[in-house]
Amino acid sequence: MTPFHARATTHRYMYCIEALFNAFFFFARASTSCISKNNIILKKVRVIVLRGNGEHFSSGHDLGTKEHSLDLQQDSYTSMGYPGPSGHYKMWSDLDVEMCLRWRQLSKPLIIGIQGYCIYHACAVMSCGDIVIAADNAKFMPSLVEVTTLPWDLALNTKKVKEILMMQRFILSHEAERLGLVNKVVEGGKLDTELQRLASIVAKGDPFHLRMMKQAANSAQDNAGYTAHIRSSLSHWMSYRWQWTEHQRMHPTRPDRLAPVQQALGEDIMSWSRAAKYAQRHLQIEGSK
């Protein structure tokens, strides 16, 4: 942590289904520790930067590592009086939907750097960022309806949203920039440098002015229904996840992964992702004539 920006990282590996809770707890601990110290640290931090520690940003939710299973046993929603579906609903609401909505309202600017895979709930975390920079090898799969901001990220272009969700295809970095999912694409080796440079620029702004800018932009979305839509989408996810859980119970040999990564990397689907990249290149060539 420097006087101007705090940095957090997610720890993820290729195709490993790891929890995002470490990143969740970072912000929870950072907020409480800053408050307990009379905001001395908080006042020094002007910008928060979040990026992945390794080749990939995140592959999304944990679906059964030992660490996560232990957490669920220790903090069971059933033991807190929420058995069955009500417990699942409250857990996903508390730890996913409401957590992301709180991240979005952080009083400090949140800059996120994405490299490699950004799958399912990792895209929900990314959506909390005020400014997002992607490496040119970034691959986004935002087709998890538990917390889905894609209709808003794509300015309510619902036909394109449905294409991406229903095909469960990857959005490659340059298409993500064109669609407005990210602000800028840089070469992979320059991501850290660009994040540092951007954070230094933003940190020069007046902290209260930055906060008011952020609230003004977020309020525009909220007045149009952003937060209400995010919360209501959890019901759609709840219906699907309960069906998926029952299917897993009846067919225990089925792989316990929700994200169809291997299918999305297949030629039939990846051709759509690449075509969007070529369309961007064509627009650039036409514009230069």
Helices and strands as residue ranges (DSSP letters): E 5-10, H 21-36, H 40-44, E 47-52, H 66-74, H 84-92, I 93-97, H 98-104, E 110-114, E 117-119, H 121-127, E 131-135, E 139-141, H 150-153, H 158-167, E 171-172, H 173-179, E 184-186, G 188-190, H 191-203, H 207-223, H 226-250, H 261-265, H 267-288
